[in-house]
């Protein structure tokens, strides 16, 4: 996972450690179930940040991304 994330992020950030937290909330129907993971990362400088990964379509992804970056 560390190698994969480092390849995605390029040379700007080098992740040295990750911890996984599963945030999946199972619904009553199969269509309500989604896999969402928060990956807590630490870089070589000791900075911490979260990478969210999910296997589900997001209806308002652009709105959420704008909100998170604001």
C-alpha positions in Angstrom: 0.0 0.0 0.0 2.8 2.4 0.8 4.5 1.8 -2.5 1.1 2.3 -4.4 0.4 5.6 -2.6 3.9 6.9 -3.1 3.6 6.1 -6.8 0.3 8.1 -6.9 1.7 11.0 -5.0 4.9 11.3 -6.8 8.1 12.9 -5.3 6.3 15.5 -3.3 5.4 13.2 -0.4 7.0 10.0 0.8 4.8 7.9 3.0 6.7 5.9 5.6 3.8 4.3 7.6 0.1 3.5 7.1 -2.7 2.4 9.4 -6.1 1.2 8.2 -9.5 2.1 9.7 -12.4 0.4 8.1 -15.4 2.7 7.9 -17.8 0.4 6.2 -21.4 0.5 7.4 -23.4 -2.4 6.1 -26.9 -1.6 4.9 -29.9 -4.0 4.9 -29.7 -4.6 1.2 -26.7 -5.4 -0.9 -27.1 -2.2 -2.9 -26.7 -0.2 0.3 -23.3 -1.8 1.1 -20.2 0.1 0.2 -16.5 -0.3 1.1 -14.9 2.9 2.4 -11.5 2.9 4.0 -9.6 5.7 5.7 -5.8 5.2 5.5 -3.9 7.1 8.1 -0.5 8.0 6.7 2.7 9.4 8.1 5.4 10.8 5.9 9.1 10.9 6.4 8.9 14.3 8.1 6.4 13.0 10.7 3.4 14.8 9.2 0.1 12.9 9.4 -2.7 12.9 6.8 -5.7 10.7 5.8 -6.2 9.1 2.4 -9.8 8.0 1.8 -10.4 5.1 -0.6 -13.8 3.8 -1.6 -15.4 1.4 -3.9 -18.6 3.2 -4.7 -19.9 5.8 -7.0 -20.1 9.2 -5.4 -23.0 11.4 -6.6 -21.6 14.7 -5.3 -17.9 13.9 -5.5 -16.9 17.3 -6.9 -18.9 19.1 -4.1 -17.3 16.9 -1.4 -13.8 17.4 -2.8 -14.3 21.2 -2.9 -15.6 21.1 0.7 -12.7 19.0 2.0 -10.1 21.2 0.3 -11.6 24.5 1.6 
